[in-house]
């Protein structure tokens, strides 16, 4: 990860069913510590670029994370990413609980 505007990232992971996935993109906006915007494209379909925005906001003793993923190729892609992000954020919440 090269976390700066114009920098790139690449993530490799396997799902519970053993499938391997690779995704990457470019950082479009980096505003520490509250905002990160980056492109998102799967290695298998690099022409289908979407966009992720992560916003962190302090609220009392906690930090609220808002993740918006948009500019999808189609509705199926949106729905699949929604499932993936929901599962990931649920795991993150349990990790910090």
HUVEN-V123705 format. One record per residue. N is the residue number from 1. OMEGA is omega in radians with two decimals (NA if undefined). NEAR is the number of other ideal C-beta (glycine too) atoms within 12 Angstrom. Layout:
n=(N & N)
omega=(OMEGA & OMEGA)
near=(NEAR & NEAR)
This chain:
n=(1 & 2 & 3 & 4 & 5 & 6 & 7 & 8 & 9 & 10 & 11 & 12 & 13 & 14 & 15 & 16 & 17 & 18 & 19 & 20 & 21 & 22 & 23 & 24 & 25 & 26 & 27 & 28 & 29 & 30 & 31 & 32 & 33 & 34 & 35 & 36 & 37 & 38 & 39 & 40 & 41 & 42 & 43 & 44 & 45 & 46 & 47 & 48 & 49 & 50 & 51 & 52 & 53 & 54 & 55 & 56 & 57 & 58 & 59 & 60 & 61 & 62 & 63 & 64 & 65 & 66 & 67 & 68 & 69 & 70 & 71 & 72 & 73 & 74 & 75 & 76 & 77 & 78 & 79 & 80 & 81 & 82 & 83 & 84 & 85 & 86 & 87 & 88 & 89 & 90 & 91 & 92 & 93 & 94 & 95 & 96 & 97)
omega=(3.10 & -2.95 & 3.04 & 3.12 & -3.10 & 3.10 & -3.08 & 3.03 & 3.06 & -3.13 & 3.04 & 3.09 & 3.07 & 3.11 & -3.12 & 3.13 & 3.05 & 3.12 & 3.11 & -3.13 & 3.09 & -3.14 & 3.12 & 3.12 & -3.09 & 3.10 & -3.09 & 3.12 & 3.11 & -3.12 & -3.13 & -0.12 & -2.99 & -3.02 & 3.10 & 3.13 & -3.13 & 3.04 & -3.05 & 3.12 & 3.10 & 3.13 & -3.10 & -3.14 & -3.04 & 3.14 & -3.11 & -3.07 & 3.05 & -3.06 & 3.13 & 3.05 & 3.10 & 3.12 & 3.07 & -3.11 & 3.09 & 3.08 & -3.07 & -3.11 & -3.09 & 3.04 & 3.09 & 3.10 & 3.05 & 3.13 & 3.09 & 3.10 & -3.08 & -3.11 & -3.11 & 3.11 & 3.12 & -3.09 & 3.11 & 3.10 & 3.11 & -3.11 & 3.11 & 3.11 & 3.09 & 3.09 & -3.12 & -3.14 & 3.13 & 3.11 & -3.14 & -3.12 & 3.04 & 3.11 & 3.11 & 3.13 & 3.12 & 3.14 & -3.10 & -3.11 & NA)
near=(15 & 15 & 21 & 17 & 18 & 15 & 19 & 20 & 24 & 20 & 21 & 14 & 18 & 11 & 14 & 10 & 7 & 8 & 13 & 14 & 23 & 19 & 28 & 25 & 31 & 26 & 27 & 26 & 22 & 22 & 17 & 13 & 14 & 18 & 22 & 31 & 26 & 35 & 28 & 39 & 29 & 28 & 18 & 13 & 20 & 18 & 10 & 23 & 23 & 31 & 25 & 33 & 26 & 31 & 20 & 18 & 14 & 12 & 11 & 7 & 6 & 12 & 17 & 16 & 23 & 18 & 25 & 22 & 30 & 19 & 22 & 23 & 21 & 13 & 10 & 13 & 22 & 19 & 15 & 22 & 31 & 20 & 16 & 27 & 25 & 16 & 17 & 23 & 21 & 14 & 15 & 16 & 15 & 10 & 9 & 11 & 8)
